Amino acid sequence: MSSPHTEPSYIGVFDSIVGFGARPAFLVVDFVRAYTTPGAALFAPDVVTAVDATVALLEAARRGCVPVIFTRVEYTHTAIEGGLFVKKVPVLRQLVAGAPLAQIVPQLEPLATETVLVKQYPSAFFGTPLAPALTSLGIDTVVLVGCSTSGCIRATAIDGLQHGYRVIVPRECVGDRARAPHEANLFDIHAKYGDVVSRDEALAYFATLRSSASGES
């Protein structure tokens, strides 16, 4: 009999792979200047690294004709639409309409043809038209990048699963305030809500879509 203090083995219980589907969307969550500007209250160096890693993946998604959807957080000056979330995290009140810190980072500037959704809570699905937009496009896979891993990425991954999408998270393209919550939440996402993959795997997937679109063998 095992000791009561022995950690149980979950091998074969969690970590199944859902895999990539046939019709992906590329969802870029909250890569805004508040997280990449030194001296800003929300500045996180690991998010800067994740932004840099995402540049090539965004280019690959566009080459593969993958729909690209961005999100960013924005409140009115009263922040009433943020409810208790802004009470819990008052620094979010800085992300008001027109504030430079609320804008998407220049390295990942959306094209005029790409969608930018404004949200007020962690999940990109909550209170936004994301789910019906994905449904209308026939999407079955959400390739999810952004920040923070323990907040908006985790919440979006859970909601993505619950809406019936294959959720794929390229490890190098998400970031957090600290390494411990980042790693812990990647562990949980991969265990229960989606597949955490390398950026190279996501690049290869987008390349296959580009080949299909161009008729290459």
MDTraj code that builds the backbone (N, CA, C; nanometers):
import mdtraj as md
import numpy as np

residues = "MET SER SER PRO HIS THR GLU PRO SER TYR ILE GLY VAL PHE ASP SER ILE VAL GLY PHE GLY ALA ARG PRO ALA PHE LEU VAL VAL ASP PHE VAL ARG ALA TYR THR THR PRO GLY ALA ALA LEU PHE ALA PRO ASP VAL VAL THR ALA VAL ASP ALA THR VAL ALA LEU LEU GLU ALA ALA ARG ARG GLY CYS VAL PRO VAL ILE PHE THR ARG VAL GLU TYR THR HIS THR ALA ILE GLU GLY GLY LEU PHE VAL LYS LYS VAL PRO VAL LEU ARG GLN LEU VAL ALA GLY ALA PRO LEU ALA GLN ILE VAL PRO GLN LEU GLU PRO LEU ALA THR GLU THR VAL LEU VAL LYS GLN TYR PRO SER ALA PHE PHE GLY THR PRO LEU ALA PRO ALA LEU THR SER LEU GLY ILE ASP THR VAL VAL LEU VAL GLY CYS SER THR SER GLY CYS ILE ARG ALA THR ALA ILE ASP GLY LEU GLN HIS GLY TYR ARG VAL ILE VAL PRO ARG GLU CYS VAL GLY ASP ARG ALA ARG ALA PRO HIS GLU ALA ASN LEU PHE ASP ILE HIS ALA LYS TYR GLY ASP VAL VAL SER ARG ASP GLU ALA LEU ALA TYR PHE ALA THR LEU ARG SER SER ALA SER GLY GLU SER".split()
xyz = np.array([
    [0.0853, -0.1199, 0.0000],
    [0.0000, 0.0000, 0.0000],
    [0.0881, 0.1238, 0.0000],
    [0.0526, 0.2198, -0.0832],
    [0.1354, 0.3399, -0.0932],
    [0.1153, 0.4293, 0.0270],
    [0.2162, 0.5076, 0.0562],
    [0.2072, 0.6047, 0.1643],
    [0.1023, 0.7088, 0.1329],
    [0.0283, 0.7599, 0.2354],
    [-0.0712, 0.8646, 0.2099],
    [-0.0102, 0.9934, 0.1593],
    [0.1230, 1.0039, 0.1744],
    [0.1910, 1.1256, 0.1290],
    [0.2519, 1.1093, -0.0098],
    [0.2349, 0.9923, -0.0712],
    [0.2874, 0.9689, -0.2050],
    [0.1964, 1.0336, -0.3084],
    [0.2556, 1.1127, -0.3960],
    [0.1741, 1.1768, -0.4993],
    [0.1231, 1.0729, -0.5976],
    [-0.0057, 1.0793, -0.6332],
    [-0.0599, 0.9816, -0.7269],
    [-0.0065, 1.0057, -0.8676],
    [-0.0060, 0.9007, -0.9487],
    [0.0342, 0.9135, -1.0878],
    [-0.0881, 0.9407, -1.1734],
    [-0.0815, 1.0440, -1.2570],
    [-0.1923, 1.0785, -1.3444],
    [-0.1633, 1.0405, -1.4897],
    [-0.0553, 0.9638, -1.5125],
    [-0.0219, 0.9224, -1.6481],
    [-0.1362, 0.8400, -1.7050],
    [-0.1827, 0.8770, -1.8207],
    [-0.2942, 0.8078, -1.8823],
    [-0.4293, 0.8648, -1.8448],
    [-0.4326, 0.9583, -1.7484],
    [-0.5581, 1.0210, -1.7069],
    [-0.5727, 1.1566, -1.7728],
    [-0.4668, 1.2373, -1.7683],
    [-0.4658, 1.3687, -1.8302],
    [-0.3691, 1.3694, -1.9497],
    [-0.3586, 1.4853, -2.0138],
    [-0.2591, 1.5100, -2.1192],
    [-0.2880, 1.4408, -2.2518],
    [-0.4120, 1.4009, -2.2781],
    [-0.4441, 1.3513, -2.4116],
    [-0.4276, 1.4646, -2.5123],
    [-0.4043, 1.4302, -2.6367],
    [-0.3815, 1.5294, -2.7407],
    [-0.5071, 1.5425, -2.8273],
    [-0.5544, 1.6662, -2.8438],
    [-0.6702, 1.6885, -2.9314],
    [-0.6257, 1.7157, -3.0746],
    [-0.5078, 1.7729, -3.0919],
    [-0.4526, 1.7952, -3.2252],
    [-0.5113, 1.9149, -3.2977],
    [-0.4474, 1.9491, -3.4086],
    [-0.4933, 2.0575, -3.4932],
    [-0.6126, 2.0107, -3.5761],
    [-0.7023, 2.1023, -3.6038],
    [-0.8145, 2.0722, -3.6902],
    [-0.7886, 2.1186, -3.8327],
    [-0.8980, 2.1384, -3.9068],
    [-0.8866, 2.1736, -4.0483],
    [-0.9012, 2.3226, -4.0747],
    [-0.9725, 2.3940, -3.9846],
    [-0.9998, 2.5362, -4.0083],
    [-0.9658, 2.6172, -3.8835],
    [-0.8439, 2.6693, -3.8778],
    [-0.8013, 2.7428, -3.7586],
    [-0.8285, 2.8927, -3.7677],
    [-0.8314, 2.9532, -3.6505],
    [-0.8205, 3.0982, -3.6376],
    [-0.7005, 3.1265, -3.5484],
    [-0.6371, 3.2402, -3.5690],
    [-0.5220, 3.2807, -3.4886],
    [-0.5692, 3.3919, -3.3966],
    [-0.5708, 3.3647, -3.2670],
    [-0.6252, 3.4581, -3.1684],
    [-0.5127, 3.5188, -3.0863],
    [-0.4958, 3.6496, -3.0975],
    [-0.3882, 3.7226, -3.0297],
    [-0.4510, 3.8028, -2.9156],
    [-0.4284, 3.7579, -2.7915],
    [-0.4979, 3.8131, -2.6761],
    [-0.4115, 3.9134, -2.5994],
    [-0.4534, 4.0380, -2.6033],
    [-0.4028, 4.1429, -2.5132],
    [-0.2527, 4.1686, -2.5185],
    [-0.1926, 4.1509, -2.6340],
    [-0.0544, 4.1938, -2.6499],
    [-0.0556, 4.3456, -2.6707],
    [-0.0691, 4.4183, -2.5602],
    [-0.0768, 4.5638, -2.5654],
    [0.0454, 4.6254, -2.4979],
    [0.0629, 4.7544, -2.5205],
    [0.1844, 4.8220, -2.4751],
    [0.1988, 4.8254, -2.3237],
    [0.0886, 4.8102, -2.2500],
    [0.0971, 4.8128, -2.1037],
    [0.1906, 4.7052, -2.0508],
    [0.2021, 4.5938, -2.1235],
    [0.2851, 4.4825, -2.0778],
    [0.4273, 4.4874, -2.1324],
    [0.4526, 4.5745, -2.2281],
    [0.5837, 4.5751, -2.2934],
    [0.6588, 4.7066, -2.2773],
    [0.6001, 4.8001, -2.2045],
    [0.6623, 4.9312, -2.1853],
    [0.7337, 4.9367, -2.0508],
    [0.8670, 4.9432, -2.0484],
    [0.9388, 4.9506, -1.9207],
    [0.8889, 5.0672, -1.8360],
    [0.8681, 5.0414, -1.7086],
    [0.8193, 5.1428, -1.6168],
    [0.6685, 5.1419, -1.5992],
    [0.5957, 5.0803, -1.6926],
    [0.4503, 5.0689, -1.6779],
    [0.4190, 4.9692, -1.5672],
    [0.3067, 4.9906, -1.4992],
    [0.2721, 4.9066, -1.3846],
    [0.2567, 4.7597, -1.4222],
    [0.2125, 4.7320, -1.5433],
    [0.1904, 4.5946, -1.5870],
    [0.3081, 4.5360, -1.6654],
    [0.4168, 4.6103, -1.6759],
    [0.5304, 4.5648, -1.7561],
    [0.5784, 4.4273, -1.7113],
    [0.5992, 4.3390, -1.8102],
    [0.6454, 4.2030, -1.7825],
    [0.7475, 4.1638, -1.8887],
    [0.8743, 4.1508, -1.8539],
    [0.9770, 4.1177, -1.9533],
    [0.9474, 3.9907, -2.0316],
    [0.8874, 3.8910, -1.9672],
    [0.8575, 3.7669, -2.0394],
    [0.7509, 3.7876, -2.1467],
    [0.6654, 3.8877, -2.1287],
    [0.5675, 3.9187, -2.2325],
    [0.6375, 3.9795, -2.3535],
    [0.7384, 4.0615, -2.3301],
    [0.8173, 4.1171, -2.4403],
    [0.8765, 4.0039, -2.5238],
    [0.9315, 3.9037, -2.4559],
    [0.9888, 3.7884, -2.5251],
    [0.8821, 3.7139, -2.6055],
    [0.7633, 3.6989, -2.5465],
    [0.6540, 3.6292, -2.6150],
    [0.6070, 3.7060, -2.7380],
    [0.6019, 3.8379, -2.7276],
    [0.5662, 3.9211, -2.8435],
    [0.6656, 3.8973, -2.9569],
    [0.7927, 3.9026, -2.9243],
    [0.8955, 3.8824, -3.0271],
    [0.8813, 3.7461, -3.0943],
    [0.8485, 3.6441, -3.0153],
    [0.8334, 3.5097, -3.0705],
    [0.7096, 3.4972, -3.1576],
    [0.6132, 3.5850, -3.1357],
    [0.4858, 3.5768, -3.2077],
    [0.4923, 3.6400, -3.3462],
    [0.5872, 3.7273, -3.3699],
    [0.5942, 3.7988, -3.4977],
    [0.5955, 3.7021, -3.6158],
    [0.6845, 3.6033, -3.6111],
    [0.6948, 3.5074, -3.7219],
    [0.5690, 3.4213, -3.7341],
    [0.5063, 3.3904, -3.6210],
    [0.3861, 3.3076, -3.6247],
    [0.2688, 3.3847, -3.6850],
    [0.2596, 3.5122, -3.6543],
    [0.1559, 3.5955, -3.7146],
    [0.1763, 3.6042, -3.8661],
    [0.2994, 3.6216, -3.9078],
    [0.3278, 3.6266, -4.0519],
    [0.2894, 3.4948, -4.1189],
    [0.3179, 3.3826, -4.0516],
    [0.2849, 3.2516, -4.1076],
    [0.1338, 3.2323, -4.1162],
    [0.0616, 3.2797, -4.0164],
    [-0.0845, 3.2701, -4.0195],
    [-0.1404, 3.3485, -4.1374],
    [-0.0878, 3.4668, -4.1582],
    [-0.1351, 3.5484, -4.2710],
    [-0.1024, 3.4825, -4.4046],
    [0.0152, 3.4261, -4.4165],
    [0.0504, 3.3574, -4.5409],
    [-0.0391, 3.2369, -4.5657],
    [-0.0830, 3.1720, -4.4574],
    [-0.1706, 3.0571, -4.4702],
    [-0.3173, 3.0925, -4.4819],
    [-0.3470, 3.2220, -4.4946],
    [-0.4864, 3.2704, -4.5072],
    [-0.5703, 3.2322, -4.3864],
    [-0.5084, 3.2299, -4.2691],
    [-0.5782, 3.2000, -4.1446],
    [-0.6424, 3.3281, -4.0919],
    [-0.7700, 3.3269, -4.0559],
    [-0.8308, 3.4462, -3.9959],
    [-0.7571, 3.4857, -3.8680],
    [-0.7243, 3.6130, -3.8563],
    [-0.6526, 3.6643, -3.7393],
    [-0.7456, 3.7565, -3.6615],
    [-0.7570, 3.7300, -3.5319],
    [-0.8420, 3.8107, -3.4445],
    [-0.7585, 3.8561, -3.3251],
    [-0.7609, 3.9849, -3.2990],
    [-0.6906, 4.0425, -3.1845],
    [-0.7920, 4.0803, -3.0759],
    [-0.7456, 4.0811, -2.9512],
    [-0.8246, 4.1410, -2.8447],
    [-0.7376, 4.2402, -2.7683],
    [-0.8040, 4.3360, -2.7096],
    [-0.7389, 4.4260, -2.6154],
    [-0.8429, 4.4688, -2.5122],
    [-0.7975, 4.5107, -2.3977],
    [-0.8860, 4.5524, -2.2892],
    [-0.9030, 4.7037, -2.2931],
    [-1.0269, 4.7481, -2.2776],
    [-1.0529, 4.8916, -2.2758],
    [-1.1745, 4.9204, -2.1882],
    [-1.1633, 5.0269, -2.1077],
    [-1.2727, 5.0691, -2.0202],
    [-1.3042, 5.2160, -2.0443],
    [-1.4250, 5.2548, -2.0071],
    [-1.4567, 5.3972, -2.0006],
    [-1.3894, 5.4538, -1.8757],
    [-1.3958, 5.5841, -1.8574],
    [-1.3270, 5.6449, -1.7431],
    [-1.3894, 5.6050, -1.6096],
    [-1.5159, 5.5670, -1.6094],
    [-1.5769, 5.5188, -1.4848],
    [-1.5429, 5.3734, -1.4586],
    [-1.5096, 5.3000, -1.5643],
    [-1.4777, 5.1567, -1.5572],
    [-1.5927, 5.0745, -1.5004],
    [-1.7148, 5.1263, -1.5102],
    [-1.8292, 5.0544, -1.4542],
    [-1.8489, 4.9195, -1.5212],
    [-1.8137, 4.9119, -1.6507],
    [-1.8317, 4.7858, -1.7232],
    [-1.7336, 4.6791, -1.6787],
    [-1.6321, 4.7194, -1.6003],
    [-1.5351, 4.6236, -1.5488],
    [-1.5767, 4.5594, -1.4187],
    [-1.6848, 4.6082, -1.3590],
    [-1.7378, 4.5469, -1.2373],
    [-1.6324, 4.5262, -1.1302],
    [-1.6376, 4.4100, -1.0675],
    [-1.5448, 4.3791, -0.9588],
    [-1.4043, 4.3448, -1.0082],
    [-1.3920, 4.3188, -1.1377],
    [-1.2587, 4.2889, -1.1913],
    [-1.1659, 4.4085, -1.1727],
    [-1.2132, 4.5293, -1.2022],
    [-1.1283, 4.6465, -1.1855],
    [-1.1133, 4.6849, -1.0390],
    [-1.2056, 4.6398, -0.9556],
    [-1.1878, 4.6609, -0.8109],
    [-1.0768, 4.5706, -0.7594],
    [-1.0744, 4.4482, -0.8116],
    [-0.9700, 4.3537, -0.7724],
    [-0.8350, 4.3930, -0.8297],
    [-0.8342, 4.4451, -0.9530],
    [-0.7092, 4.4834, -1.0203],
    [-0.7222, 4.6291, -1.0657],
    [-0.7068, 4.7256, -0.9739],
    [-0.7315, 4.8664, -1.0070],
    [-0.6444, 4.9222, -1.1186],
    [-0.5260, 4.8635, -1.1400],
    [-0.4368, 4.9145, -1.2438],
    [-0.5016, 4.9066, -1.3814],
    [-0.6000, 4.8198, -1.3983],
    [-0.6687, 4.8069, -1.5271],
    [-0.7390, 4.9357, -1.5670],
    [-0.7662, 5.0231, -1.4719],
    [-0.8312, 5.1500, -1.5028],
    [-0.7463, 5.2381, -1.5948],
    [-0.6189, 5.2038, -1.6075],
    [-0.5320, 5.2779, -1.6997],
    [-0.5665, 5.2494, -1.8453],
    [-0.6354, 5.1389, -1.8694],
    [-0.6617, 5.0955, -2.0072],
    [-0.7944, 5.1544, -2.0546],
    [-0.7925, 5.2856, -2.0766],
    [-0.9115, 5.3562, -2.1221],
    [-0.8965, 5.3903, -2.2703],
    [-1.0078, 5.4256, -2.3313],
    [-1.0071, 5.4589, -2.4738],
    [-0.9046, 5.5672, -2.5037],
    [-0.8193, 5.5427, -2.6017],
    [-0.7199, 5.6407, -2.6435],
    [-0.5891, 5.6360, -2.5682],
    [-0.5828, 5.5600, -2.4590],
    [-0.4589, 5.5530, -2.3811],
    [-0.3530, 5.4757, -2.4600],
    [-0.2322, 5.5287, -2.4723],
    [-0.1275, 5.4580, -2.5467],
    [-0.1015, 5.3172, -2.4956],
    [-0.1084, 5.2973, -2.3623],
    [-0.0797, 5.1661, -2.3065],
    [-0.1851, 5.0618, -2.3428],
    [-0.3022, 5.1066, -2.3858],
    [-0.4103, 5.0143, -2.4213],
    [-0.4024, 4.9682, -2.5661],
    [-0.3046, 5.0185, -2.6404],
    [-0.2957, 4.9876, -2.7833],
    [-0.2119, 4.8627, -2.8078],
    [-0.2451, 4.7909, -2.9128],
    [-0.1710, 4.6707, -2.9498],
    [-0.0278, 4.7078, -2.9865],
    [0.0666, 4.6223, -2.9498],
    [0.2080, 4.6514, -2.9719],
    [0.2355, 4.6687, -3.1212],
    [0.3257, 4.7597, -3.1569],
    [0.3506, 4.7879, -3.2984],
    [0.4072, 4.6697, -3.3763],
    [0.4764, 4.5785, -3.3089],
    [0.5325, 4.4627, -3.3794],
    [0.4229, 4.3734, -3.4371],
    [0.3029, 4.3816, -3.3799],
    [0.1920, 4.2952, -3.4212],
    [0.0739, 4.3792, -3.4684],
    [0.1019, 4.4872, -3.5335],
    [-0.0027, 4.5799, -3.5775],
    [-0.1064, 4.5077, -3.6636],
    [-0.2350, 4.5135, -3.6237],
    [-0.3384, 4.4484, -3.7048],
    [-0.3512, 4.5131, -3.8426],
    [-0.3792, 4.4312, -3.9416],
    [-0.4104, 4.4835, -4.0739],
    [-0.5510, 4.5426, -4.0732],
    [-0.5779, 4.6280, -4.1696],
    [-0.7105, 4.6905, -4.1776],
    [-0.8201, 4.5873, -4.1966],
    [-0.7849, 4.4718, -4.2531],
    [-0.8832, 4.3660, -4.2789],
    [-0.9010, 4.2705, -4.1612],
    [-0.8246, 4.2894, -4.0542],
    [-0.8311, 4.1983, -3.9394],
    [-0.9162, 4.2563, -3.8270],
    [-0.9744, 4.1683, -3.7495],
    [-1.0690, 4.2065, -3.6446],
    [-0.9973, 4.2328, -3.5129],
    [-1.0359, 4.3427, -3.4467],
    [-0.9880, 4.3718, -3.3119],
    [-1.1100, 4.3802, -3.2205],
    [-1.1182, 4.2879, -3.1243],
    [-1.2290, 4.2873, -3.0289],
    [-1.1857, 4.3529, -2.8989],
    [-1.2734, 4.4325, -2.8415],
    [-1.2481, 4.4955, -2.7116],
    [-1.3190, 4.4135, -2.6049],
    [-1.2467, 4.3821, -2.4989],
    [-1.3058, 4.3046, -2.3903],
    [-1.2795, 4.3736, -2.2568],
    [-1.3537, 4.3316, -2.1540],
    [-1.3375, 4.3896, -2.0207],
    [-1.3024, 4.2876, -1.9133],
    [-1.3023, 4.1612, -1.9502],
    [-1.2751, 4.0539, -1.8535],
    [-1.1702, 3.9589, -1.9107],
    [-1.1237, 3.8619, -1.8313],
    [-1.0128, 3.7789, -1.8778],
    [-1.0389, 3.7023, -2.0069],
    [-1.1498, 3.6314, -2.0169],
    [-1.1722, 3.5487, -2.1348],
    [-1.2061, 3.6322, -2.2570],
    [-1.1454, 3.5975, -2.3704],
    [-1.1777, 3.6651, -2.4964],
    [-1.3187, 3.6324, -2.5430],
    [-1.3804, 3.5305, -2.4838],
    [-1.5160, 3.4926, -2.5212],
    [-1.6220, 3.5675, -2.4397],
    [-1.5862, 3.6101, -2.3186],
    [-1.6866, 3.6666, -2.2279],
    [-1.7263, 3.8082, -2.2691],
    [-1.8542, 3.8260, -2.3000],
    [-1.9050, 3.9582, -2.3335],
    [-1.8597, 4.0109, -2.4684],
    [-1.8109, 3.9220, -2.5564],
    [-1.7662, 3.9635, -2.6898],
    [-1.8359, 3.8757, -2.7950],
    [-1.8316, 3.9157, -2.9216],
    [-1.8903, 3.8333, -3.0280],
    [-1.7952, 3.7287, -3.0843],
    [-1.6929, 3.6900, -3.0076],
    [-1.5926, 3.5985, -3.0605],
    [-1.6526, 3.4644, -3.1020],
    [-1.7329, 3.4039, -3.0151],
    [-1.7867, 3.2708, -3.0464],
    [-1.8722, 3.2712, -3.1731],
    [-1.9700, 3.3620, -3.1873],
    [-2.0459, 3.3607, -3.3127],
    [-1.9617, 3.3942, -3.4346],
    [-1.8583, 3.4771, -3.4173],
    [-1.7702, 3.5072, -3.5305],
    [-1.6965, 3.3817, -3.5761],
    [-1.6440, 3.3051, -3.4803],
    [-1.5735, 3.1823, -3.5154],
    [-1.6691, 3.0811, -3.5787],
    [-1.7894, 3.0728, -3.5257],
    [-1.8884, 2.9811, -3.5820],
    [-1.9208, 3.0174, -3.7259],
    [-1.9384, 3.1458, -3.7511],
    [-1.9733, 3.1892, -3.8863],
    [-1.8630, 3.1599, -3.9859],
    [-1.7392, 3.1529, -3.9382],
    [-1.6247, 3.1222, -4.0247],
    [-1.5983, 2.9725, -4.0375],
    [-1.6731, 2.8921, -3.9642],
    [-1.6523, 2.7474, -3.9684],
    [-1.5260, 2.7019, -3.8990],
    [-1.4817, 2.7782, -3.8014],
    [-1.3556, 2.7492, -3.7325],
    [-1.3701, 2.6283, -3.6409],
    [-1.2686, 2.5411, -3.6397],
    [-1.2678, 2.4303, -3.5446],
    [-1.1468, 2.4321, -3.4515],
    [-1.0507, 2.5204, -3.4791],
    [-0.9256, 2.5258, -3.4026],
    [-0.8910, 2.6700, -3.3703],
    [-0.8546, 2.6962, -3.2451],
    [-0.8078, 2.8287, -3.2053],
    [-0.6623, 2.8179, -3.1639],
    [-0.5744, 2.8793, -3.2412],
    [-0.4329, 2.8890, -3.2040],
    [-0.4207, 3.0164, -3.1215],
    [-0.3891, 2.9990, -2.9938],
    [-0.4028, 3.1046, -2.8937],
    [-0.2668, 3.1537, -2.8453],
    [-0.2436, 3.2843, -2.8605],
    [-0.1208, 3.3464, -2.8096],
    [-0.1596, 3.4719, -2.7317],
    [-0.0659, 3.5229, -2.6507],
    [-0.0949, 3.6474, -2.5799],
    [-0.0531, 3.6431, -2.4349],
    [-0.1207, 3.7247, -2.3544],
    [-0.0881, 3.7341, -2.2128],
    [-0.2128, 3.7705, -2.1307],
    [-0.2098, 3.7450, -2.0000],
    [-0.1061, 3.6663, -1.9364],
    [-0.1475, 3.5196, -1.9313],
    [-0.0470, 3.4325, -1.9217],
    [-0.0732, 3.2894, -1.9255],
    [-0.1698, 3.2464, -1.8163],
    [-0.1514, 3.2996, -1.6960],
    [-0.2325, 3.2593, -1.5817],
    [-0.3673, 3.3294, -1.5761],
    [-0.3854, 3.4324, -1.6573],
    [-0.5095, 3.5088, -1.6549],
    [-0.5901, 3.4911, -1.7809],
    [-0.5704, 3.5806, -1.8768],
    [-0.6536, 3.5823, -1.9967],
    [-0.6315, 3.4615, -2.0868],
    [-0.5107, 3.4072, -2.0917],
    [-0.4864, 3.2893, -2.1755],
    [-0.5557, 3.1674, -2.1165],
    [-0.5393, 3.1449, -1.9885],
    [-0.6068, 3.0313, -1.9251],
    [-0.7582, 3.0436, -1.9389],
    [-0.8132, 3.1623, -1.9093],
    [-0.9582, 3.1807, -1.9161],
    [-1.0097, 3.1588, -2.0580],
    [-0.9359, 3.2081, -2.1561],
    [-0.9766, 3.1911, -2.2961],
    [-0.9644, 3.0457, -2.3396],
    [-0.8613, 2.9768, -2.2927],
    [-0.8450, 2.8350, -2.3261],
    [-0.9622, 2.7534, -2.2713],
    [-1.0012, 2.7807, -2.1493],
    [-1.1135, 2.7071, -2.0899],
    [-1.2419, 2.7340, -2.1670],
    [-1.2688, 2.8613, -2.1950],
    [-1.3904, 2.8946, -2.2694],
    [-1.3847, 2.8408, -2.4120],
    [-1.2663, 2.8401, -2.4715],
    [-1.2530, 2.7845, -2.6059],
    [-1.2918, 2.6378, -2.6086],
    [-1.2416, 2.5615, -2.5116],
    [-1.2787, 2.4209, -2.4999],
    [-1.4296, 2.4062, -2.4803],
    [-1.4845, 2.4885, -2.3924],
    [-1.6267, 2.4779, -2.3603],
    [-1.7166, 2.5187, -2.4764],
    [-1.6627, 2.5966, -2.5692],
    [-1.7370, 2.6313, -2.6905],
    [-1.7143, 2.5302, -2.8027],
    [-1.6328, 2.4297, -2.7772],
    [-1.6161, 2.3226, -2.8746],
    [-1.5006, 2.3378, -2.9707],
    [-1.4023, 2.4228, -2.9376],
    [-1.2875, 2.4430, -3.0256],
    [-1.1653, 2.3663, -2.9759],
    [-1.0853, 2.3194, -3.0705],
    [-0.9533, 2.2665, -3.0371],
    [-0.8652, 2.3870, -3.0016],
    [-0.8105, 2.3882, -2.8825],
    [-0.7286, 2.5010, -2.8378],
    [-0.5816, 2.4607, -2.8431],
    [-0.5041, 2.5376, -2.9172],
    [-0.3606, 2.5132, -2.9334],
    [-0.2847, 2.6346, -2.8809],
    [-0.1942, 2.6131, -2.7869],
    [-0.1177, 2.7225, -2.7268],
    [0.0313, 2.7030, -2.7555],
    [0.0887, 2.7819, -2.8460],
    [0.2340, 2.7754, -2.8681],
    [0.3085, 2.8320, -2.7466],
    [0.3870, 2.7488, -2.6847],
    [0.4492, 2.7816, -2.5563],
    [0.5284, 2.9127, -2.5585],
    [0.6060, 2.9351, -2.6631],
    [0.6927, 3.0526, -2.6658],
    [0.6167, 3.1826, -2.6874],
    [0.4902, 3.1724, -2.7245],
    [0.4138, 3.2900, -2.7664],
    [0.3108, 3.3348, -2.6635],
    [0.3277, 3.2895, -2.5386],
    [0.2472, 3.3402, -2.4278],
    [0.3417, 3.3808, -2.3158],
    [0.3001, 3.4772, -2.2350],
    [0.3872, 3.5261, -2.1295],
    [0.3092, 3.5685, -2.0074],
    [0.3813, 3.5823, -1.8958],
    [0.3184, 3.6166, -1.7684],
    [0.4108, 3.7077, -1.6886],
    [0.3633, 3.7474, -1.5718],
    [0.4408, 3.8372, -1.4860],
    [0.5594, 3.7657, -1.4216],
    [0.5437, 3.6347, -1.4002],
    [0.6478, 3.5578, -1.3331],
    [0.6508, 3.4173, -1.3924],
    [0.7640, 3.3513, -1.3786],
    [0.7818, 3.2203, -1.4397],
    [0.6948, 3.1128, -1.3750],
    [0.6771, 3.1174, -1.2423],
    [0.6029, 3.0109, -1.1737],
    [0.4572, 3.0019, -1.2196],
    [0.3786, 3.1115, -1.2191],
    [0.2414, 3.0992, -1.2686],
    [0.2345, 3.0654, -1.4166],
    [0.3307, 3.1123, -1.4925],
    [0.3359, 3.0803, -1.6350],
    [0.3464, 2.9292, -1.6557],
    [0.4438, 2.8675, -1.5917],
    [0.4658, 2.7244, -1.6094],
    [0.3510, 2.6424, -1.5511],
    [0.3011, 2.6835, -1.4350],
    [0.1916, 2.6090, -1.3719],
    [0.0669, 2.6099, -1.4593],
    [0.0387, 2.7211, -1.5207],
    [-0.0816, 2.7304, -1.6018],
    [-0.0662, 2.6643, -1.7380],
    [0.0534, 2.6663, -1.7941],
    [0.0766, 2.5862, -1.9145],
    [0.0566, 2.4374, -1.8839],
    [0.1017, 2.3944, -1.7668],
    [0.0819, 2.2564, -1.7239],
    [-0.0667, 2.2228, -1.7198],
    [-0.1458, 2.3092, -1.6581],
    [-0.2895, 2.2842, -1.6454],
    [-0.3616, 2.2915, -1.7791],
    [-0.3246, 2.3882, -1.8621],
    [-0.3887, 2.3997, -1.9938],
    [-0.3657, 2.2725, -2.0739],
    [-0.2418, 2.2242, -2.0739],
    [-0.2112, 2.1042, -2.1516],
    [-0.2791, 1.9810, -2.0920],
    [-0.2930, 1.9787, -1.9609],
    [-0.3541, 1.8636, -1.8952],
    [-0.5033, 1.8529, -1.9240],
    [-0.5726, 1.9695, -1.9340],
    [-0.7189, 1.9624, -1.9328],
    [-0.7916, 2.0420, -2.0408],
    [-0.7291, 2.1426, -2.0997],
    [-0.8073, 2.2342, -2.1822],
    [-0.7630, 2.2450, -2.3279],
    [-0.6408, 2.2066, -2.3588],
    [-0.5917, 2.2195, -2.4956],
    [-0.4552, 2.1561, -2.5085],
    [-0.3909, 2.1822, -2.6196],
    [-0.2566, 2.1301, -2.6436],
    [-0.1555, 2.2443, -2.6352],
    [-0.0567, 2.2298, -2.5490],
    [0.0555, 2.3241, -2.5461],
    [0.1635, 2.2662, -2.6361],
    [0.1988, 2.3405, -2.7401],
    [0.2933, 2.2925, -2.8410],
    [0.4077, 2.3920, -2.8548],
    [0.5088, 2.3557, -2.9300],
    [0.6165, 2.4495, -2.9604],
    [0.5729, 2.5441, -3.0716],
    [0.6380, 2.6573, -3.0790],
    [0.6087, 2.7493, -3.1886],
    [0.6400, 2.6839, -3.3229],
    [0.7442, 2.6019, -3.3273],
    [0.7797, 2.5346, -3.4527],
    [0.6671, 2.4443, -3.5023],
    [0.5980, 2.3775, -3.4102],
    [0.4842, 2.2941, -3.4502],
    [0.3732, 2.3784, -3.5113],
    [0.3474, 2.4939, -3.4510],
    [0.2441, 2.5828, -3.5039],
    [0.2853, 2.6395, -3.6394],
    [0.4128, 2.6741, -3.6536],
    [0.4629, 2.7233, -3.7823],
    [0.4470, 2.6173, -3.8910],
    [0.4792, 2.4934, -3.8567],
    [0.4669, 2.3855, -3.9539],
    [0.3209, 2.3641, -3.9937],
    [0.2309, 2.3750, -3.8983],
    [0.0879, 2.3608, -3.9257],
    [0.0402, 2.4695, -4.0209],
    [0.0777, 2.5929, -3.9939],
    [0.0375, 2.7027, -4.0823],
    [0.0988, 2.6857, -4.2212],
    [0.2191, 2.6296, -4.2276],
    [0.2830, 2.6076, -4.3573],
    [0.2048, 2.5071, -4.4415],
    [0.1469, 2.4050, -4.3767],
    [0.0666, 2.3085, -4.4515],
    [-0.0581, 2.3743, -4.5083],
    [-0.1134, 2.4694, -4.4349],
    [-0.2314, 2.5398, -4.4845],
    [-0.1949, 2.6263, -4.6043],
    [-0.0766, 2.6877, -4.5968],
    [-0.0313, 2.7698, -4.7092],
    [-0.0134, 2.6837, -4.8338],
    [0.0437, 2.5624, -4.8139],
    [0.0643, 2.4725, -4.9271],
    [-0.0690, 2.4306, -4.9881],
    [-0.1662, 2.4013, -4.9026],
    [-0.2973, 2.3608, -4.9510],
    [-0.3649, 2.4732, -5.0281],
    [-0.3501, 2.5950, -4.9739],
    [-0.4143, 2.7097, -5.0376],
    [-0.3538, 2.7393, -5.1740],
    [-0.2230, 2.7113, -5.1899],
    [-0.1552, 2.7414, -5.3156],
    [-0.1558, 2.6238, -5.4131],
    [-0.2092, 2.5090, -5.3642],
    [-0.2172, 2.3917, -5.4511],
    [-0.0892, 2.3141, -5.4599],
    [0.0060, 2.3403, -5.3665],
    [0.1311, 2.2660, -5.3682],
    [0.1077, 2.1254, -5.3166],
    [0.1878, 2.0312, -5.3633],
    [0.1761, 1.8924, -5.3157],
    [0.2547, 1.8745, -5.1876],
])
top = md.Topology()
chain = top.add_chain()
for i, resn in enumerate(residues, 1):
    res = top.add_residue(resn, chain, resSeq=i)
    for name in ("N", "CA", "C"):
        top.add_atom(name, md.element.get_by_symbol(name[0]), res)
traj = md.Trajectory(xyz[None], top)
